[in-house]
């Protein structure tokens, strides 16, 4: 099969031909139709190291995808073969920037029927991160005030929509040119972070969902109500020395049951997703380096690999 592997330099991908993987016990083989791009993934620990801590060379990135199940390993119901699915794969496994990838049944769900494979591939990481941050970590309740930092980002746009669908009062930060989109997604107030200091524009909130980190996160603590909760997905949170930040940081986990609920929201028209730009497998290196013309400026970049 054709795939794209991380080069020794770690900042680009190179085309490679490799044997198609065989599903082991408890695994599924997926023919990838499209894969979502998270550019920072090339520098993540699971991309550069094995689970045992040894250097990892030539990893295939891309851990969210949409495609078709083509084979099932032992201990997996073979009836799933032929189904159109979307989902995630293990961070330490080779990913979906390839014609085929491996995953597990509990990490996927039926693809939302009303959208294409390309659109579906933009959903798993972003929507699951928002879901797990708002509901699993913060236990968001109806009527609470939520501040989403990075409301037009690949995760933030889902956080805005899911919070609003949960009957929360949503406030978001975004650049001025993206404010109207974020309002359409459900934010009742959008603050242009380039023009205003958000802490001067916002009354105290119950929940803060941070996808920016750094100074933005530092300035956010003062806005929490007593008993307020904050989560951050900014990468520097993992190595933070501030215990508050360490406690607030989390990494998304694959969850097929949550993906089923998210697919239902999409099919009912309650959740939207967006493609920044879609490119073929051969352009994957440019996609990971953010060197693609014609990008819309919001949503996720997609690697298109095959039709269903």
Number of C-alpha atoms within 10 A of each C-alpha: 11 17 26 27 24 22 16 14 8 15 15 18 27 16 17 13 11 11 9 15 14 15 19 16 12 15 19 28 23 29 26 31 27 34 35 29 26 22 19 11 17 22 12 12 15 19 23 20 15 16 12 6 10 9 12 16 16 17 23 24 30 28 27 30 36 34 32 25 24 18 19 25 16 12 10 17 12 14 10 17 16 14 15 21 23 32 31 31 23 16 20 18 19 23 27 32 31 30 21 25 27 25 25 23 18 16 20 25 24 19 26 25 14 14 15 15 28 25 24 30 33 31 33 31 25 23 26 24 23 27 23 20 26 24 14 11 15 19 12 21 16 13 14 16 23 29 31 26 30 23 33 26 20 26 28 27 29 26 35 33 26 24 28 22 16 16 16 23 21 27 25 30 26 22 17 13 10 17 20 14 16 26 19 11 23 23 26 15 17 27 21 17 17 11 9 11 14 21 16 8 11 15 12 19 23 22 26 27 28 27 23 19 20 13 8 16 21 10 13 20 16 11 19 19 14 9 8 17 20 25 25 24 21 17 17 15 22 16 10 13 10 9 10 13 21 16 14 19 23 19 13 16 16 22 18 21 13 18 27 18 13 23 26 18 16 20 16 11 10 15 19 15 21 18 21 17 19 24 16 13 22 18 18 28 20 15 24 22 15 14 11 17 9 9 15 12 14 17 23 25 30 30 30 27 26 15 13 13
